[in-house]
Amino acid sequence: MEQQTRPELEKIARLIRYYILTMTTSAGSGHPTSSLSAVELMAGLLFGGSFRYDLDQPGHPNNDRLIFSKGHASPLFYSLWALAGKVTEHDLLTYRRFESRLEGHPTVSFPYTEAATGSLGQGLAIGVGMALNAKLDKLSHRTYVLLGDSEMTEGSQWESIQIAAHYQLDNLIGVLDVNRLGQRGATMYGHDLEAYGQRISAFGWKTITIDGHNLDEVLTAYGEAMESVYRPVMIIARTVKGKGVSQVEDQNGWHGKTLEKDDLLKALGEIGDVDKRVQGVITRPEDKRPVEISPAEAQPLQYERGSSVSTRNAYGNALRRLYPAFPAIVSLDGEVSNSTMAEYFRNDHPDRFFEMYVAEQNMAGAALGFACRGKIPFVSTFAAFMSRAYDQIRMSQYSDGNIKFVGSHAGVSIGQDGPSQMGLEDIAFFRTIHKGVVLYPCDAVSTEKIVEAAAVHRGLVYIRTTRGGTPVIYDQEENFPIGGCKVLRQSAEDRVTVVGAGVTLHEALAAYDELSRENILIRVIDLYSIKPLDEETLREAAQVTDVMLVVEDHYPEGGMAEAVRTALWEARVPVVSLAVRRKPKSGTPEELLNFEEISRGAIVARVRKLIE
Amino acid sequence: MEQQTRPELEKIARLIRYYILTMTTSAGSGHPTSSLSAVELMAGLLFGGSFRYDLDQPGHPNNDRLIFSKGHASPLFYSLWALAGKVTEHDLLTYRRFESRLEGHPTVSFPYTEAATGSLGQGLAIGVGMALNAKLDKLSHRTYVLLGDSEMTEGSQWESIQIAAHYQLDNLIGVLDVNRLGQRGATMYGHDLEAYGQRISAFGWKTITIDGHNLDEVLTAYGEAMESVYRPVMIIARTVKGKGVSQVEDQNGWHGKTLEKDDLLKALGEIGDVDKRVQGVITRPEDKRPVEISPAEAQPLQYERGSSVSTRNAYGNALRRLYPAFPAIVSLDGEVSNSTMAEYFRNDHPDRFFEMYVAEQNMAGAALGFACRGKIPFVSTFAAFMSRAYDQIRMSQYSDGNIKFVGSHAGVSIGQDGPSQMGLEDIAFFRTIHKGVVLYPCDAVSTEKIVEAAAVHRGLVYIRTTRGGTPVIYDQEENFPIGGCKVLRQSAEDRVTVVGAGVTLHEALAAYDELSRENILIRVIDLYSIKPLDEETLREAAQVTDVMLVVEDHYPEGGMAEAVRTALWEARVPVVSLAVRRKPKSGTPEELLNFEEISRGAIVARVRKLIE
């Protein structure tokens, strides 16, 4: 273990303060005071001998991981890597500029960022995922998370704290920078370190309380933290916001504000002489790598055409069946694995299944942690409860997260449980994800193929599954590429194109049967890939039928109809929407499909009206 | 205080069990076992003398409030009101049927439901809002929340626990039904009551641990709870899931399952003889009502045309200015009141401003609690961080919540802080809310008028505000009704209609100036009301210009362009979209508007191309 001397560390801290102040004043925005409070905490971690990292291999599987949950302390973050020799002073002065990789809050455009942060209360969950991954892969590295005191009010923190203790993550170390001040004033507990200590230790963590500006205490704390067995550790540090600059130290009104040029000069005077040649030395990690699991062929599908299988069942089966071909798969579920059917995977691969309990925010964050470490996490809960983690999901797009979210029990077709359990806005939300993929299978075969396509695809994928059974309509050989669709009924005489997916696809097929008995022909398209869309096939259909009818078990806004309207914006063809327009309630699936006018009967009626 | 005798309460509990079992078997779905565990807890509360409620006036301001956070225990909930004489046995047997007001999870179609629940971990936040409201209005009633043990893993619970202690809500009483089993198996802490006690008391609550099936202990606990001063109280009760039915008692695999008819008969035999004439008696509340504050006229607006004011500033000012006219207004903010500018209101009306810290889920839930008690809550944070509370917001539509959400710092135009702070999916989400309203002002005058319209409107409203200053373009006399829009530039020679809102409206106006110098005329529409939309005006414009160009500082999906496409679905007019299509980053607002091609320059270029 290479460890720098105390005077060297003091020099390093001084230079970091110099960088923080100059880069933020140069940028004209940023958070110098929130950075200054954690200088000793972070310098002591990276250069005090505890932290192990191969600077030339940021992806080394046994590198310690450092996540800045308080992402606004990015000036400190970038300065640390400057001290490590990986960022130049010139780079630092590009901070927050359009052409710079040093963004206002860390993103993955900077190679030493583990995950993008900046929405508070998310870093610890990501750390939980990385720490779980290290346990799974039997790696000795640790995961460190720098936390702000303000963000401790986020419930997500307590989800992570609770799960970390439950899984005995003694390889997870939180560093809580208690600088007393939030954005608009004092935090809830101010400098009452005991308040944090009590709460966190009540959840089963080891806590160590220190003066966060005393390097000896900082170094001792990391040493102690590394010795914890079975318990995650929180280092709770009393710090001073703006430490080192008397003008702003412990002052309210200085959050997210930079020093004017004159004040900067005064502040730099207080910091004292800096030696820009000083270098931080980071201990290299043990050269440990996870055991490689070679992919093997997955068992073939076994569905009988016409048999009734719910897509959620097919999802569970697909995950279990495909695992040999995708040994990077892990499964996380929010205490509903017997509904999402992730339990099939859990039963076969208990070590790769993570019960995340009813705590969706931490689940999504932990999934990102797994994804950052090369796993393919499949995350399942009811589609409705995915909304609990929308901020985490939103943020994971900025980390290029390779995560597969699977929302079951979508739409009013769940029936009696009522609106609280119905996912009716999930397509709208997931469609907004930059380069995100939204898939919605209607039968067991397409579900299995879609799960496979999702595992292959690198990026954020959402798969929507259905509670009730639906008939298997596809042959096992059929393929379902992302961005495709299936034209299931067509002729040159088609009058209307009906676009469905999931349950409504079956309603559309039934409507076809009824209408064809009256010699009214409709084209039926299974829009299993809602984003991206098969624009070409839709345009072809629009040319033939001159009117499109999109039927979806979702609210009208942001769903399939709007996706189709967007795809056909140039086609000058009317796109009619049947969607959930009345406040949903309890009832049988059939009653609700009729009530919302997305049933076979409603489709037949609308088609008749359209061709009048 | 009317209190029923111990034998009467036992009779009541027996009849409640009878109802729970018969109604769920009759429905064929529902959660009998989760209901059975809390029978004594709830019978003891309602009919044991503690609870005060005027059955003929559910809206009485001094009624005690009871929220079933574990909404799936609805069979118990409805049975309680049956015992109180407000639901017939015949009603109970309509449970979960399409025509019934007794939905699978409680909704406000049943008059004794305080707020719809069913997504776990939300009831306590609603209770926090009601308890805060009682303190504000100096009412003596208490708020009781029945909690499940599974849902204690939701971070939202800890947000509420923490805030309730912070505000010393000794009028808030949680009843934690620790029945050990979640949906798919044991909970994290099983029957370890101490685990809950430690954690909850570490946050500053008084905790009382009891046997939840022992009526004496239950009654004593409520008595003790009522004596708490300054501290909220959690009654932590050891219970048995399925209590009273040996076949299912404490058994895994019985969550959300009903008894078959044969098993029901056996179970009813175990319950023993029931006396259907038994009635629960509820103590009436003190006839206390809040002091009425008479509305007074608001001060007039004072903006100079052409001056630069950010819409977030105008929001803060509007709230402060309008309060006399809307004395039901309260303001809740997530520790960013100096950014959302809710601080203007806080400074003038500190007693009606509630600092909710960085805990958006509890903030949204508490807002619903206020709304249920007749207040008009304005809830502010960054648009991006609203996503933290999407599940709570989603659920509040099923409570007919009269809440105004105000998201600031929308879009890439915030600049240097980067994507983590940019709300780019908020319009898509809020548009999905059933009967929801989405407003997006572009200047200070329209903001003020829009805040007023939101205060008048009963229902869920989202207002999107902008970080940077924008010129005042409207006269003080202009009105901005919900569902309207403003045609700011028009002539008979218009070639393209450009639709903007917020920052992009100003870009559109600048593009107009540039293009008109070349004698290219465009129509410019301020789409300040995105939902509902002024379809008629858009259709008129579409007839004149034959092409629409929608420019928005939002992702392309679910935003303004799709809203316009939906409004114009019959018009056969191409709707071109300029929106945020590249992964956003840090930079100046101007750089980012250009990068995303939503700037004046991009509009000019696209218009030129469209008329080629």
Boltz contact constraints between the chains, C-beta under 6 A:
constraints:
  - contact:
      token1: [A, 29]
      token2: [B, 416]
      max_distance: 6.0
  - contact:
      token1: [A, 96]
      token2: [B, 416]
      max_distance: 6.0
  - contact:
      token1: [A, 96]
      token2: [B, 586]
      max_distance: 6.0
  - contact:
      token1: [A, 98]
      token2: [B, 587]
      max_distance: 6.0
  - contact:
      token1: [A, 98]
      token2: [B, 591]
      max_distance: 6.0
  - contact:
      token1: [A, 103]
      token2: [B, 418]
      max_distance: 6.0
  - contact:
      token1: [A, 103]
      token2: [B, 585]
      max_distance: 6.0
  - contact:
      token1: [A, 103]
      token2: [B, 586]
      max_distance: 6.0
  - contact:
      token1: [A, 104]
      token2: [B, 416]
      max_distance: 6.0
  - contact:
      token1: [A, 104]
      token2: [B, 417]
      max_distance: 6.0
  - contact:
      token1: [A, 104]
      token2: [B, 418]
      max_distance: 6.0
  - contact:
      token1: [A, 104]
      token2: [B, 586]
      max_distance: 6.0
  - contact:
      token1: [A, 105]
      token2: [B, 418]
      max_distance: 6.0
  - contact:
      token1: [A, 105]
      token2: [B, 420]
      max_distance: 6.0
  - contact:
      token1: [A, 118]
      token2: [B, 420]
      max_distance: 6.0
  - contact:
      token1: [A, 119]
      token2: [B, 420]
      max_distance: 6.0
  - contact:
      token1: [A, 120]
      token2: [B, 358]
      max_distance: 6.0
  - contact:
      token1: [A, 150]
      token2: [B, 358]
      max_distance: 6.0
  - contact:
      token1: [A, 151]
      token2: [B, 358]
      max_distance: 6.0
  - contact:
      token1: [A, 153]
      token2: [B, 357]
      max_distance: 6.0
  - contact:
      token1: [A, 153]
      token2: [B, 358]
      max_distance: 6.0
  - contact:
      token1: [A, 153]
      token2: [B, 359]
      max_distance: 6.0
  - contact:
      token1: [A, 154]
      token2: [B, 358]
      max_distance: 6.0
  - contact:
      token1: [A, 154]
      token2: [B, 359]
      max_distance: 6.0
  - contact:
      token1: [A, 155]
      token2: [B, 155]
      max_distance: 6.0
  - contact:
      token1: [A, 155]
      token2: [B, 156]
      max_distance: 6.0
  - contact:
      token1: [A, 155]
      token2: [B, 158]
      max_distance: 6.0
  - contact:
      token1: [A, 155]
      token2: [B, 159]
      max_distance: 6.0
  - contact:
      token1: [A, 155]
      token2: [B, 361]
      max_distance: 6.0
  - contact:
      token1: [A, 156]
      token2: [B, 155]
      max_distance: 6.0
  - contact:
      token1: [A, 158]
      token2: [B, 155]
      max_distance: 6.0
  - contact:
      token1: [A, 158]
      token2: [B, 158]
      max_distance: 6.0
  - contact:
      token1: [A, 159]
      token2: [B, 155]
      max_distance: 6.0
  - contact:
      token1: [A, 166]
      token2: [B, 188]
      max_distance: 6.0
  - contact:
      token1: [A, 182]
      token2: [B, 335]
      max_distance: 6.0
  - contact:
      token1: [A, 183]
      token2: [B, 335]
      max_distance: 6.0
  - contact:
      token1: [A, 183]
      token2: [B, 336]
      max_distance: 6.0
  - contact:
      token1: [A, 184]
      token2: [B, 335]
      max_distance: 6.0
  - contact:
      token1: [A, 184]
      token2: [B, 337]
      max_distance: 6.0
  - contact:
      token1: [A, 184]
      token2: [B, 338]
      max_distance: 6.0
  - contact:
      token1: [A, 188]
      token2: [B, 166]
      max_distance: 6.0
  - contact:
      token1: [A, 188]
      token2: [B, 357]
      max_distance: 6.0
  - contact:
      token1: [A, 198]
      token2: [B, 202]
      max_distance: 6.0
  - contact:
      token1: [A, 199]
      token2: [B, 202]
      max_distance: 6.0
  - contact:
      token1: [A, 202]
      token2: [B, 198]
      max_distance: 6.0
  - contact:
      token1: [A, 202]
      token2: [B, 199]
      max_distance: 6.0
  - contact:
      token1: [A, 202]
      token2: [B, 202]
      max_distance: 6.0
  - contact:
      token1: [A, 335]
      token2: [B, 182]
      max_distance: 6.0
  - contact:
      token1: [A, 335]
      token2: [B, 183]
      max_distance: 6.0
  - contact:
      token1: [A, 335]
      token2: [B, 184]
      max_distance: 6.0
  - contact:
      token1: [A, 336]
      token2: [B, 183]
      max_distance: 6.0
  - contact:
      token1: [A, 337]
      token2: [B, 184]
      max_distance: 6.0
  - contact:
      token1: [A, 338]
      token2: [B, 184]
      max_distance: 6.0
  - contact:
      token1: [A, 357]
      token2: [B, 153]
      max_distance: 6.0
  - contact:
      token1: [A, 357]
      token2: [B, 188]
      max_distance: 6.0
  - contact:
      token1: [A, 358]
      token2: [B, 120]
      max_distance: 6.0
  - contact:
      token1: [A, 358]
      token2: [B, 150]
      max_distance: 6.0
  - contact:
      token1: [A, 358]
      token2: [B, 151]
      max_distance: 6.0
  - contact:
      token1: [A, 358]
      token2: [B, 153]
      max_distance: 6.0
  - contact:
      token1: [A, 358]
      token2: [B, 154]
      max_distance: 6.0
  - contact:
      token1: [A, 359]
      token2: [B, 153]
      max_distance: 6.0
  - contact:
      token1: [A, 359]
      token2: [B, 154]
      max_distance: 6.0
  - contact:
      token1: [A, 361]
      token2: [B, 155]
      max_distance: 6.0
  - contact:
      token1: [A, 387]
      token2: [B, 390]
      max_distance: 6.0
  - contact:
      token1: [A, 387]
      token2: [B, 391]
      max_distance: 6.0
  - contact:
      token1: [A, 387]
      token2: [B, 394]
      max_distance: 6.0
  - contact:
      token1: [A, 388]
      token2: [B, 391]
      max_distance: 6.0
  - contact:
      token1: [A, 390]
      token2: [B, 387]
      max_distance: 6.0
  - contact:
      token1: [A, 390]
      token2: [B, 390]
      max_distance: 6.0
  - contact:
      token1: [A, 391]
      token2: [B, 387]
      max_distance: 6.0
  - contact:
      token1: [A, 391]
      token2: [B, 388]
      max_distance: 6.0
  - contact:
      token1: [A, 394]
      token2: [B, 387]
      max_distance: 6.0
  - contact:
      token1: [A, 398]
      token2: [B, 419]
      max_distance: 6.0
  - contact:
      token1: [A, 416]
      token2: [B, 29]
      max_distance: 6.0
  - contact:
      token1: [A, 416]
      token2: [B, 96]
      max_distance: 6.0
  - contact:
      token1: [A, 416]
      token2: [B, 104]
      max_distance: 6.0
  - contact:
      token1: [A, 417]
      token2: [B, 104]
      max_distance: 6.0
  - contact:
      token1: [A, 418]
      token2: [B, 103]
      max_distance: 6.0
  - contact:
      token1: [A, 418]
      token2: [B, 104]
      max_distance: 6.0
  - contact:
      token1: [A, 418]
      token2: [B, 105]
      max_distance: 6.0
  - contact:
      token1: [A, 419]
      token2: [B, 398]
      max_distance: 6.0
  - contact:
      token1: [A, 420]
      token2: [B, 105]
      max_distance: 6.0
  - contact:
      token1: [A, 420]
      token2: [B, 118]
      max_distance: 6.0
  - contact:
      token1: [A, 420]
      token2: [B, 119]
      max_distance: 6.0
  - contact:
      token1: [A, 425]
      token2: [B, 432]
      max_distance: 6.0
  - contact:
      token1: [A, 428]
      token2: [B, 428]
      max_distance: 6.0
  - contact:
      token1: [A, 428]
      token2: [B, 432]
      max_distance: 6.0
  - contact:
      token1: [A, 428]
      token2: [B, 558]
      max_distance: 6.0
  - contact:
      token1: [A, 429]
      token2: [B, 429]
      max_distance: 6.0
  - contact:
      token1: [A, 431]
      token2: [B, 557]
      max_distance: 6.0
  - contact:
      token1: [A, 432]
      token2: [B, 425]
      max_distance: 6.0
  - contact:
      token1: [A, 432]
      token2: [B, 428]
      max_distance: 6.0
  - contact:
      token1: [A, 432]
      token2: [B, 555]
      max_distance: 6.0
  - contact:
      token1: [A, 432]
      token2: [B, 557]
      max_distance: 6.0
  - contact:
      token1: [A, 432]
      token2: [B, 558]
      max_distance: 6.0
  - contact:
      token1: [A, 434]
      token2: [B, 583]
      max_distance: 6.0
  - contact:
      token1: [A, 555]
      token2: [B, 432]
      max_distance: 6.0
  - contact:
      token1: [A, 557]
      token2: [B, 431]
      max_distance: 6.0
  - contact:
      token1: [A, 557]
      token2: [B, 432]
      max_distance: 6.0
  - contact:
      token1: [A, 558]
      token2: [B, 428]
      max_distance: 6.0
  - contact:
      token1: [A, 558]
      token2: [B, 432]
      max_distance: 6.0
  - contact:
      token1: [A, 558]
      token2: [B, 558]
      max_distance: 6.0
  - contact:
      token1: [A, 562]
      token2: [B, 562]
      max_distance: 6.0
  - contact:
      token1: [A, 565]
      token2: [B, 565]
      max_distance: 6.0
  - contact:
      token1: [A, 569]
      token2: [B, 574]
      max_distance: 6.0
  - contact:
      token1: [A, 569]
      token2: [B, 575]
      max_distance: 6.0
  - contact:
      token1: [A, 570]
      token2: [B, 574]
      max_distance: 6.0
  - contact:
      token1: [A, 572]
      token2: [B, 572]
      max_distance: 6.0
  - contact:
      token1: [A, 574]
      token2: [B, 569]
      max_distance: 6.0
  - contact:
      token1: [A, 574]
      token2: [B, 570]
      max_distance: 6.0
  - contact:
      token1: [A, 575]
      token2: [B, 569]
      max_distance: 6.0
  - contact:
      token1: [A, 583]
      token2: [B, 434]
      max_distance: 6.0
  - contact:
      token1: [A, 585]
      token2: [B, 103]
      max_distance: 6.0
  - contact:
      token1: [A, 586]
      token2: [B, 96]
      max_distance: 6.0
  - contact:
      token1: [A, 586]
      token2: [B, 103]
      max_distance: 6.0
  - contact:
      token1: [A, 586]
      token2: [B, 104]
      max_distance: 6.0
  - contact:
      token1: [A, 587]
      token2: [B, 98]
      max_distance: 6.0
  - contact:
      token1: [A, 591]
      token2: [B, 98]
      max_distance: 6.0
